[in-house]
Amino acid sequence: MAGGLIGAVLAAVPGFVDMFSISDKKVGKIAWNHMVLNLIAVVIFAIDFYLRLRNPAGAIFPIVLFA
């Protein structure tokens, strides 16, 4: 899970740079929506990762977070 979070952050850098090169407003709106949804997903994964590290074995909430 930590590898996925690191990969998401690394992939976001060129995506962020590329997003600002878009001149078409319709495509730019799609890019912004894509970025916001990806950031929400990364935050949820980060919360889940934190909960898995902090909770003892057998904790149910981190699993329910993705059900």
N, CA, C and O atoms as a MOPAC input file, in Angstrom:
PM7 MOZYME 1SCF
protein

 N      0.81700 1    -1.18000 1     0.00000 1
 C      0.00000 1     0.00000 1     0.00000 1
 C      0.87000 1     1.25500 1     0.00000 1
 O      0.54000 1     2.24000 1    -0.66100 1
 N      1.96100 1     1.22300 1     0.72700 1
 C      2.85300 1     2.38700 1     0.74500 1
 C      3.44400 1     2.62500 1    -0.63500 1
 O      3.62000 1     3.77000 1    -1.05200 1
 N      3.75200 1     1.54400 1    -1.34500 1
 C      4.27800 1     1.67900 1    -2.70300 1
 C      3.27400 1     2.33800 1    -3.63700 1
 O      3.64900 1     3.13400 1    -4.49700 1
 N      2.00600 1     2.01000 1    -3.46800 1
 C      0.96400 1     2.63300 1    -4.27700 1
 C      0.83000 1     4.11800 1    -4.00100 1
 O      0.62000 1     4.90900 1    -4.92000 1
 N      0.95000 1     4.50200 1    -2.73100 1
 C      0.88500 1     5.92100 1    -2.38400 1
 C      2.07500 1     6.68000 1    -2.96200 1
 O      1.92400 1     7.78400 1    -3.48500 1
 N      3.24800 1     6.08500 1    -2.86200 1
 C      4.44500 1     6.72400 1    -3.42600 1
 C      4.31700 1     6.83300 1    -4.94400 1
 O      4.64900 1     7.86500 1    -5.52700 1
 N      3.83600 1     5.77100 1    -5.58000 1
 C      3.64600 1     5.79600 1    -7.03000 1
 C      2.62800 1     6.84300 1    -7.45200 1
 O      2.80200 1     7.49700 1    -8.48100 1
 N      1.56500 1     7.01100 1    -6.66800 1
 C      0.54900 1     8.01100 1    -6.99100 1
 C      1.13100 1     9.42300 1    -6.92400 1
 O      0.84600 1    10.26300 1    -7.77700 1
 N      1.94200 1     9.67200 1    -5.90700 1
 C      2.55400 1    10.99300 1    -5.77100 1
 C      3.53900 1    11.23900 1    -6.91300 1
 O      3.58200 1    12.33400 1    -7.47300 1
 N      4.32500 1    10.22600 1    -7.25600 1
 C      5.27600 1    10.38300 1    -8.35900 1
 C      4.56700 1    10.58900 1    -9.69400 1
 O      5.04300 1    11.35700 1   -10.52900 1
 N      3.45100 1     9.92300 1    -9.90500 1
 C      2.70300 1    10.08100 1   -11.15100 1
 C      1.97600 1    11.42100 1   -11.20000 1
 O      1.69800 1    11.93800 1   -12.28300 1
 N      1.67000 1    11.98300 1   -10.04300 1
 C      0.94300 1    13.25100 1   -10.00100 1
 C      1.79100 1    14.41600 1   -10.48600 1
 O      1.25400 1    15.38200 1   -11.02800 1
 N      3.09300 1    14.34600 1   -10.30400 1
 C      3.95900 1    15.46400 1   -10.67600 1
 C      3.89800 1    15.73900 1   -12.18200 1
 O      3.57700 1    16.86500 1   -12.56300 1
 N      4.18800 1    14.77300 1   -13.05300 1
 C      4.08300 1    15.08300 1   -14.48500 1
 C      2.63500 1    15.33300 1   -14.92300 1
 O      2.39400 1    16.10500 1   -15.85100 1
 N      1.68800 1    14.69300 1   -14.26900 1
 C      0.28800 1    14.94500 1   -14.59500 1
 C     -0.11800 1    16.37000 1   -14.28200 1
 O     -0.86100 1    16.99200 1   -15.04100 1
 N      0.36600 1    16.88800 1   -13.16600 1
 C      0.08100 1    18.26500 1   -12.76800 1
 C      0.68200 1    19.24800 1   -13.76200 1
 O      0.03700 1    20.22000 1   -14.15400 1
 N      1.91500 1    18.99100 1   -14.16400 1
 C      2.58400 1    19.84900 1   -15.15200 1
 C      1.83800 1    19.78100 1   -16.48300 1
 O      1.60600 1    20.80900 1   -17.11800 1
 N      1.46700 1    18.59400 1   -16.89900 1
 C      0.76200 1    18.40300 1   -18.16700 1
 C     -0.60200 1    19.08200 1   -18.14900 1
 O     -1.04800 1    19.60400 1   -19.17100 1
 N     -1.25800 1    19.07700 1   -17.01000 1
 C     -2.58800 1    19.65900 1   -16.91000 1
 C     -2.57000 1    21.15000 1   -17.25100 1
 O     -3.52100 1    21.65900 1   -17.84500 1
 N     -1.51800 1    21.83800 1   -16.88700 1
 C     -1.44800 1    23.27600 1   -17.14900 1
 C     -1.06900 1    23.59800 1   -18.59000 1
 O     -1.06500 1    24.76800 1   -18.97200 1
 N     -0.75400 1    22.60000 1   -19.38900 1
 C     -0.46800 1    22.83900 1   -20.80500 1
 C     -1.72100 1    22.69700 1   -21.66600 1
 O     -1.65900 1    22.89500 1   -22.88000 1
 N     -2.84900 1    22.36000 1   -21.06000 1
 C     -4.09600 1    22.17000 1   -21.79200 1
 C     -4.72500 1    23.53600 1   -22.06400 1
 O     -4.92000 1    24.33800 1   -21.15100 1
 N     -5.03800 1    23.78300 1   -23.33500 1
 C     -5.63700 1    25.06800 1   -23.69200 1
 C     -7.14900 1    24.97300 1   -23.91400 1
 O     -7.84900 1    25.97700 1   -23.78500 1
 N     -7.65500 1    23.80700 1   -24.23900 1
 C     -9.08700 1    23.61400 1   -24.45900 1
 C     -9.80900 1    23.59800 1   -23.11200 1
 O     -9.47500 1    22.79900 1   -22.23800 1
 N    -10.79300 1    24.47500 1   -22.94500 1
 C    -11.48300 1    24.59900 1   -21.65700 1
 C    -12.23100 1    23.32600 1   -21.26600 1
 O    -12.24500 1    22.95700 1   -20.09100 1
 N    -12.84900 1    22.65500 1   -22.22900 1
 C    -13.60100 1    21.43300 1   -21.91800 1
 C    -12.65700 1    20.33200 1   -21.43400 1
 O    -12.94100 1    19.64200 1   -20.45600 1
 N    -11.55000 1    20.18200 1   -22.12200 1
 C    -10.56200 1    19.16900 1   -21.72600 1
 C     -9.92200 1    19.56100 1   -20.39600 1
 O     -9.62700 1    18.69400 1   -19.57400 1
 N     -9.70400 1    20.85400 1   -20.17800 1
 C     -9.14100 1    21.32700 1   -18.91500 1
 C    -10.05800 1    21.02800 1   -17.73800 1
 O     -9.58900 1    20.67400 1   -16.65600 1
 N    -11.37400 1    21.16900 1   -17.94800 1
 C    -12.32500 1    20.84500 1   -16.87900 1
 C    -12.27200 1    19.36000 1   -16.55100 1
 O    -12.32600 1    18.98300 1   -15.38100 1
 N    -12.16800 1    18.51900 1   -17.56300 1
 C    -12.04200 1    17.07700 1   -17.33800 1
 C    -10.76100 1    16.77600 1   -16.56600 1
 O    -10.75600 1    15.93500 1   -15.66800 1
 N     -9.68100 1    17.46200 1   -16.91400 1
 C     -8.40400 1    17.25300 1   -16.22500 1
 C     -8.50400 1    17.64400 1   -14.74800 1
 O     -7.99500 1    16.93100 1   -13.88400 1
 N     -9.15400 1    18.76400 1   -14.45800 1
 C     -9.32500 1    19.18200 1   -13.06300 1
 C    -10.16100 1    18.18000 1   -12.28600 1
 O     -9.83600 1    17.83900 1   -11.14900 1
 N    -11.24400 1    17.70700 1   -12.90700 1
 C    -12.07200 1    16.69700 1   -12.24600 1
 C    -11.27300 1    15.42500 1   -11.97400 1
 O    -11.39400 1    14.81900 1   -10.91000 1
 N    -10.46500 1    15.03300 1   -12.93900 1
 C     -9.62200 1    13.84500 1   -12.79400 1
 C     -8.64900 1    14.03000 1   -11.62800 1
 O     -8.45500 1    13.12200 1   -10.81900 1
 N     -8.04200 1    15.21200 1   -11.55200 1
 C     -7.08800 1    15.47400 1   -10.48200 1
 C     -7.76300 1    15.43200 1    -9.10900 1
 O     -7.22700 1    14.84600 1    -8.16900 1
 N     -8.93300 1    16.05100 1    -8.99700 1
 C     -9.63800 1    16.07900 1    -7.71000 1
 C    -10.02600 1    14.66600 1    -7.28100 1
 O     -9.84000 1    14.30000 1    -6.12000 1
 N    -10.56000 1    13.87300 1    -8.20300 1
 C    -10.93700 1    12.50500 1    -7.86300 1
 C     -9.72500 1    11.66400 1    -7.46700 1
 O     -9.80200 1    10.85900 1    -6.53800 1
 N     -8.61300 1    11.85000 1    -8.16600 1
 C     -7.39700 1    11.11900 1    -7.80200 1
 C     -6.88200 1    11.53800 1    -6.42900 1
 O     -6.43300 1    10.69400 1    -5.65300 1
 N     -6.94200 1    12.82300 1    -6.12400 1
 C     -6.50400 1    13.28100 1    -4.80500 1
 C     -7.39000 1    12.71500 1    -3.70100 1
 O     -6.89600 1    12.34900 1    -2.63400 1
 N     -8.67800 1    12.64500 1    -3.94800 1
 C     -9.59000 1    12.04700 1    -2.96500 1
 C     -9.23400 1    10.58000 1    -2.74200 1
 O     -9.19800 1    10.10600 1    -1.60600 1
 N     -8.97200 1     9.86600 1    -3.83800 1
 C     -8.61000 1     8.45100 1    -3.72000 1
 C     -7.29900 1     8.27700 1    -2.94600 1
 O     -7.18800 1     7.37800 1    -2.11200 1
 N     -6.31700 1     9.12400 1    -3.21500 1
 C     -5.02500 1     9.02800 1    -2.51300 1
 C     -5.20800 1     9.32600 1    -1.02900 1
 O     -4.58600 1     8.67300 1    -0.19100 1
 N     -6.04100 1    10.29100 1    -0.69300 1
 C     -6.29300 1    10.60900 1     0.71800 1
 C     -6.96800 1     9.42400 1     1.41500 1
 O     -6.61300 1     9.09000 1     2.54500 1
 N     -7.93000 1     8.79300 1     0.75300 1
 C     -8.59700 1     7.62700 1     1.34600 1
 C     -7.59300 1     6.50100 1     1.55900 1
 O     -7.60000 1     5.86300 1     2.61200 1
 N     -6.72500 1     6.24400 1     0.57000 1
 C     -5.71000 1     5.21100 1     0.72800 1
 C     -4.73600 1     5.56500 1     1.84500 1
 O     -4.31200 1     4.68300 1     2.59300 1
 N     -4.37200 1     6.84300 1     1.97200 1
 C     -3.45300 1     7.25900 1     3.04100 1
 C     -4.09500 1     7.06300 1     4.41400 1
 O     -3.43100 1     6.62200 1     5.35200 1
 N     -5.37200 1     7.38600 1     4.53300 1
 C     -6.08800 1     7.17000 1     5.80100 1
 C     -6.12800 1     5.68200 1     6.12400 1
 O     -5.88000 1     5.28000 1     7.26100 1
 N     -6.44000 1     4.87200 1     5.12500 1
 C     -6.49200 1     3.42700 1     5.33300 1
 C     -5.12000 1     2.88700 1     5.74700 1
 O     -5.02700 1     2.05200 1     6.64700 1
 N     -4.07300 1     3.35500 1     5.10000 1
 C     -2.72000 1     2.91700 1     5.43600 1
 C     -2.37500 1     3.29800 1     6.87200 1
 O     -1.81100 1     2.49000 1     7.61100 1
 N     -2.70700 1     4.51000 1     7.26400 1
 C     -2.46600 1     4.96900 1     8.62900 1
 C     -3.23000 1     4.10000 1     9.62900 1
 O     -2.67400 1     3.67900 1    10.64300 1
 N     -4.49600 1     3.83600 1     9.34300 1
 C     -5.30200 1     3.02800 1    10.25400 1
 C     -4.76400 1     1.60500 1    10.37100 1
 O     -4.79100 1     1.01600 1    11.45100 1
 N     -4.28200 1     1.05800 1     9.27200 1
 C     -3.72000 1    -0.29500 1     9.31200 1
 C     -2.43800 1    -0.34400 1    10.14000 1
 O     -2.15600 1    -1.35100 1    10.79000 1
 N     -1.67000 1     0.72900 1    10.11900 1
 C     -0.43500 1     0.76800 1    10.91400 1
 C     -0.72200 1     0.97500 1    12.40200 1
 O     -0.01700 1     0.43000 1    13.25200 1
 N     -1.75000 1     1.75500 1    12.71600 1
 C     -2.02700 1     2.11800 1    14.10100 1
 C     -2.90200 1     1.11600 1    14.84600 1
 O     -2.80600 1     1.00700 1    16.06800 1
 N     -3.74900 1     0.38600 1    14.13300 1
 C     -4.69000 1    -0.52400 1    14.78100 1
 C     -4.08000 1    -1.91400 1    14.93100 1
 O     -3.26100 1    -2.33400 1    14.11300 1
 N     -4.47800 1    -2.60700 1    15.96400 1
 C     -3.95800 1    -3.96600 1    16.16800 1
 C     -4.49200 1    -4.92900 1    15.10300 1
 O     -5.43100 1    -4.62000 1    14.36800 1
 N     -3.87900 1    -6.06900 1    15.04900 1
 C     -4.31700 1    -7.09900 1    14.10500 1
 C     -5.77700 1    -7.44500 1    14.37100 1
 O     -6.20400 1    -7.52600 1    15.52300 1
 N     -6.52100 1    -7.64400 1    13.32500 1
 C     -7.92600 1    -7.97500 1    13.46000 1
 C     -8.85200 1    -6.77700 1    13.49000 1
 O    -10.06300 1    -6.94500 1    13.62700 1
 N     -8.31200 1    -5.56100 1    13.36400 1
 C     -9.16500 1    -4.36700 1    13.34600 1
 C    -10.02300 1    -4.39000 1    12.09400 1
 O     -9.54600 1    -4.72700 1    11.01000 1
 N    -11.26300 1    -4.03800 1    12.24200 1
 C    -12.21200 1    -4.16000 1    11.14100 1
 C    -12.37900 1    -2.85700 1    10.34700 1
 O    -12.69700 1    -2.91400 1     9.15900 1
 N    -12.17500 1    -1.68700 1    10.96700 1
 C    -12.46400 1    -0.42000 1    10.27300 1
 C    -11.64200 1    -0.21400 1     9.00100 1
 O    -12.21300 1     0.21300 1     7.99800 1
 N    -10.32200 1    -0.49500 1     8.98100 1
 C     -9.59400 1    -0.30900 1     7.72300 1
 C    -10.14800 1    -1.17300 1     6.58900 1
 O    -10.09700 1    -0.77100 1     5.42600 1
 N    -10.66500 1    -2.33200 1     6.90900 1
 C    -11.22200 1    -3.19900 1     5.87700 1
 C    -12.58200 1    -2.66600 1     5.43400 1
 O    -12.90000 1    -2.70500 1     4.24600 1
 N    -13.37900 1    -2.17600 1     6.36100 1
 C    -14.70400 1    -1.64300 1     6.04000 1
 C    -14.56400 1    -0.36700 1     5.19800 1
 O    -15.44400 1    -0.06500 1     4.39200 1
 N    -13.48600 1     0.37300 1     5.37400 1
 C    -13.26800 1     1.60700 1     4.61900 1
 C    -13.29400 1     1.34500 1     3.12700 1
 O    -13.71900 1     2.21800 1     2.37000 1
 N    -12.86200 1     0.18700 1     2.67600 1
 C    -12.81800 1    -0.12300 1     1.24100 1
 C    -13.87900 1    -1.11900 1     0.81700 1
 O    -13.84400 1    -1.59000 1    -0.32000 1
 N    -14.79900 1    -1.45100 1     1.66500 1
 C    -15.85000 1    -2.41300 1     1.28600 1
 C    -16.90300 1    -1.76500 1     0.42800 1
 O    -17.85900 1    -2.42500 1     0.02000 1

